[in-house]
Amino acid sequence: MYLAILGYLLLVLLIVLLLKSKATPMVLFILLPIGIALLAGFSPATINEYAKAGVSTTTSNAILFCFSILFFNMMNDVGVFDPIINFIVKRFGKNVVGICIAAVLVAIVGHLDGSSSTTLLITIPFFAPIFKKMRINPCLLVLLCGVALGVMNLTPWAGAVARVSVVTGVESTYLWRRLMPMQGVGLIAGVVIAIIYGKREVRLGAGLKGDETLDLNASEKKPLDWKYFVNLALTIGTIIILSIGSFTAYVVFMAATGLAAIINYPGQKVQTKIINKFAPAAFFITATMLASGVFVGILGQGEPSILTEMSEVLLNLLPAAMARHLHLIMGLLSAPLGLVFGGDAYLYGVLPLCIQVGSQYGISAESMGLAMVIGKNVAMIGSPVFASTYMAIGLADVELKDYLKFAFVPLWMTSIIMVFSGVLLGIIGF
């Protein structure tokens, strides 16, 4: 019981400190579990052993993060996605519904790098003036970006799936292949939202009036030389190889990053300069991923482990009828829970506990992880503890309360539809 109390204390402290922005996740993932372990009476040797075991499970994902961020930032830097974005926007012209669909598609393309900030910086500054001139509610722009970003963020080089991989012990590219059909459903849902809400905006008076014209201000055209097509082929080839699963994901990105550097930045000085340019983002996420191993290791190692003791307490409180469908319940509630907890506290704190409880009723860690990550991801733009939320509403010039009032229902409905699609397709066990 003492270990369970300490475990729940750890979880509460993690959530509260993250919500209050008292420290970065990296710092909390190291200091909190070590402090709890000392209170539990673990020896330094035991703490070392548990932390080492935990970190060993995060190493491959940390390497994946490091090189995938470098690769996609390089591709974005050389303008691989610019012609695609310009084509999409020009194709839809000044039709309100078309512009809304274009915003979704551009956000989808923009999030191939797995970076929320990049996606928002590509999409919102471009579309915000268009939405304003066409009298479209700017909350809709944030919603469309949020849905596209949340669904696309289920790739193995994005944060959520990597976190689930660490907790479940299931390889991230395998999880992605399982998630692909649900991603497809989510992307279709994003387009449907664009159509439904775009038509609603038209009914509310959106659109150009009389002889008003719209200057799309598409980014300046650059000549498409041989290097562009080589980079495009490299990007597509990387994604195809990842989806096939013939090579370990981080090996693919290590090779792709090396090729990208040679093709676009010849010479040691230029390569060093571009790597230094993108290194801060790569380092922070990689360091956080490694630090999470300390958290997972200390909670999950030992006999009995802290996590086991926590699950025993929860099992005694939950009715059996509810517990055997815990993954579905958590999946359906994952959007509102994700808004409250954010990614790290939810996936590193709540998910392991749910896996432990669910295992007593035959629920696999994979099913629990897949069900819980979907809604959390879809609703991440809107979470008060997610930094990119403030970037999104700031760029679009909307208030958080207005955005949540506007977007909460469609975000939650999208996550529910994705969870149910996973059940119907047999991806998430019933």
N, C-alpha and C positions, 0 to 999 in steps of 0.2 A: 504493500500500500504506500509506503514511504517513497519508493521509486516512482509510482504513479503520480503522487502529489508533486514531486519535483518535476516530472515530465510536463504536467499541465501548467505548472508555474513557468517553465521554460517557454511553452507555447504562448501563454498569455503575455509574458514579457516581450517575446518576439513580435507579436501582433501589435501591442501597444506602442513599442518603440519605433516600429516601422510606420505606424499610422501617424505618430507624432514627429516623424522625421528626425529622431534623435541621433541616429547613426545609419551608416550605409549597411545594406544586407551583408556585405563581405565582413565587416567588423563584428556584427551580431552573430553570424554563423560560426565565428571562431571563439569569441569570448563567452557567450551565453552557455553553450554546451560544456565548455571546460569548467566554468564556474559551477554549473549544476552537477557535473561529475565529481568535483571536489566535495561539494555538499553531500553527495551520495556516498562518500567514503572511498571513491576509486583511487588507487595508487597512481603516481606519475607513470609507472610502467604500463598500467592498464589503459590509462588515457592515451598514451602514445600508441599502443597497439590498436585501440578502437579508431583513433583518428587516422592512423596509417591505412587501416582497412577501408575506411570510408573514402579517403582521398583517392585510393587506388581505383575506386569505382567511377570517379569523376574525371580521371585523367584524359581518356579518349574524347569525351565531350568537350573538355576545355581546349584541347588541341583543335578539334573541329571548329569550335567557335572562333578561335584565334585566326585561323587561315580562311574560313569562310567570310569573315568580316573584311579581311584584307582583300580577298578576291573580288567580292561584289562592290566594294568601294572603288577598286581600280576600274571595274567595268562601268560604273556610274561616272567616274571621273573622265573617262575617254568618250562618254556619250553614247554608249551602246543602246540605251533605252530611249534616247531623244526622238529618233524618227518614228518609233512605234507610238509614243505619246502624241506627237504632232499629228500623225495619221488619224488616230482615234478621235482627237478633238475636232479636227477639220471635217471628219466624216459626219458628225452630228450637227454641225452648224449652229443655228440659233433656236432650235427646237428645245423647249423646256425639258421634256422627258428625255430627249436625246442627250442633252447636256448632263443630266443627272446620271444617265447610263455611262457617259464618257468619264465622269468623275470616278465612278466605281472601277472602270477598266483601267484608268490611269493609275489609281491607287494599287490595283492588283499588280500591274507591271512594276510600279515603283517599289513594291515590297518584296521583290524577288531577292533583295539583299538581306532581308530579315531585320532591317533597321527601321524602327518606328519613326524616329526623327527624320530620317531621309525620306520616307514615304510622305510624311506630313509636309515637309519642305518642298517636295516635288509637286504635290497635289494642291494643297490649300492656297498658297500664294497665287498660283495660276488661276484657279477657279473662283476664288473669292470675289474679284472684280466682276467676273461674268455673272455670278449669282446675284451680286448687288444690282448690276445694271438690268438684269432680267427679273428683278424683284422676287427672287427665290429666297426662302428662309435660310439664313446661313447655318442654322442648326442642322438642316438636312445635309449640307456639305460635310459637316463633322460626322454625322451619322453614317453617310455613305463611305467615307474614309475609314471610320471605325470598324464597320462590318468587313470591308475588304481587307483591311489590315489584320483584324482578328482572325479571319479565316486563313489568310495566307501565312500568318505567323505559326501555323501548324507544321511548317517544314522542319527538317532535322537541324538546319543551321540557325533556326530561330530559337529563342530562349525556352519557350514552354515545353516543347517536346524533349529538349535536352534535359530539363529539370525532371520530367516524368521518367525519362530513361534512367537518371541517377537513382530515383526513388524505387522504381520497379525492378531495375536490373535488366530491363529489356532494351536491346540495341535501338538507338534512335531512328535509324533508317528503316528498320522493320516497323516501328510504330508509325512512321510516316506513311509507309505503304498501306498499312491498315487504315489510316486516317484519310487516304486519298479520296475514296468515294464520298465520305462525309464532307470533305473539303469541297468537292464538286457540288454537293447539295447546298452548302453554305454560300458558294459563289453565285449559284443560280438564285438563291434567296436574296443576295445583295442586289442583283439586277432587278428582281421582282419588286424589292423595296423601292428602288430607283423609279420604276414605272408607276407603282401605286402612289408614292408620295409626290412624284413629279406631276402626275395628273391632278392630285389634290392641290398642289401649288397653282396649277393652271386655273382650277375652279376658284381659288382664292385671289386670282388676279395677276399671277406671275406671267411674264413674257414681255416681249417688246411691243410697243404701241405705235401705231401709225407708220411713219417713215423712219423710225428708230433703226439704227444699224448696230451691229456688234462686231467690234474688232477683237478677234481672238488673241492677238498678240502671241502667237505661237513662237516658240524659241527659234532663234535664227538658224536657218538651214545651213548645215555643214556638208561639204562634198563627201559622198560615201566612197572612200577609197578602199583599196584591198585590205587595209588594216581593220577597217570597220567590220567587214564580212568575216575576217579571221576571228575577231573578238566575239562576234555574234555566234559563230560556229562553236567557239570555245565555251561560251555560256550555255548554249543549248546542249552541247555534248556533255558538259559537266552534270547538268540536271538529268539527262538521260541515263548516264552511268550510275548516278546516285539512285535513281528509281529502279534500275535493274538489280542493284545490290551486289554486283560482282566484286567490287573492291570496298574496303573499309572507307567510311565516309571521310575521315580526316586525311587519309592518303590521297583521295581524289582531290580534295581542296588544296592540299600541299602541292600536288603536281600542277593543278590549275593555276594557283597563285604564282608558282615559278614560271610557267609559260606566259602568263599575263605580264609579269615583270619584264621578261626578255623581249616580248613583242612590242610593248608600249613604252618601256623605260630603259632603253639600252644604256649600259654603263653603270658601274658601281655607285658613283655619286648620285645619279638620278634615282636609282633604285632605293638607295638609303634614304633619300629625301622623301620619296613617296610613301615608303613604309613608316617613316617617322610621322608623316602626316596623319596616317590612319591608326597608328599604334595605340594612342590613348583609349579609343573605343574598344579595340581588341583586347588590350590589357585589362581594363576594368571588368569586362564581362568574363574573361578567362579566370581572373583572380577570384571573382565571386563564385564561379563554378567550382574551383578548387576548394575554396573555403567552405562551400556547402557540403563537401565530403566530410569535414570535421563534424558538422551538425548531424548528418545522416549516420555516420559511423558511431558516434557516442550514443545516439538514441537507439540504434538498431543492433549493436553488438552486445554480447554477453548472454548469460543464461541464468535467470531471466533478464531480458533487456528492459530498458526503461519503456520502450514502445510496447513490449508485450504486457507489462504491468498496466500501462495506460489503457490498452485494449480490453483487458480483463474487467476493469472498472466500467468501461463503456458498455461492454457486453451484458453486464449485470443490470444496466439501466434501460437498454433498448429491448422492446418487445421482439420476440423471435420473428414474427411475421414481417416486421419492418426491417430487421437486420438482414434477412436473406435477400432483400431487394435494395440494399443500401447503395449500391453503385448507381442504380437508376434514380433513386431519390436525390443523391448528391449531384448526379448529372443534370436533373431538372432544376435543381437549386443553384447550380454552379455559377450562373450569370450574376444573380444578386450577391452570392457569397464572394465571387471574384471581385465585384465592385467594392465590397467592404474590406476584404483582406489584402487585395493585390496579389501579385504572382508568387513572390517568394514565401510569404507566410502561408498562403493557401496550399502551394504544391510541396513545400518542404515541411510544413507543420501539420496541416489537416490531412493531406493525402496519405502520408505514411500511417497515420492512425486509422483511417478508413480502410486501408489495405489490410492492416492487421486484424481489424474486426471482421471484415468481409471474408478473410481466409477461413474463419471458423464456420462459414456457411457455404463454402465452395465457390466463392467469388474470386476469380483470378485477379492478380495485381494488374495485369494488362487491361482487363475490362474496366476495373475501377479507374485506372489512370486515363484511359481513353474517354470514359464518360465524364470525368471531372475536368479534364483540360479544355474541353470544347467550349462550354459556356463561359468559363473564366476568360478564355482568350477573346471570344466574341465581344465581351463587355469590358475589355481592358481600357479602351478609350472611353473614359467616363469614370474610372476609378479615381477617387481623390488621392490615393497613395501611389499613382502611376504618373511619373513626371511628364510623359508625353501627352497626358490629358490636358495639362495646362498649356503646353505648346499648341495643341490643336485648337482649344477654345480661344487662346490668345491670337493666333493667326487668323481665325475666323471672326474674331471680335464678338464672342457670345459669352454669356454668363454660364457657369457650371450648372446652376440650378435650372436655368432655362433649357440647357441641353439635355440634362437628365430627364426632365419632365417630357421633353419632346421624343427622346430616343429610347428610354428604358423599355417600353413595351416591345418595339420591333427588335431590339437587341435580344431580349429574353426569348421572344418567339423564335428567332433565328436559331438560338442555341437549343431550344426544345426540339425544333424540327430536325436539327442535325443529330441529336441524341437518338430520336426515334428512328431516323434513317439508319443509324448504326445498328439498332436492335433489329429492324426489319431485314437488313442485309446480313445479319448473323455475325457482325463484327463485334458488337457488344453483347455479351451473354445476357439472357433474360433470367 
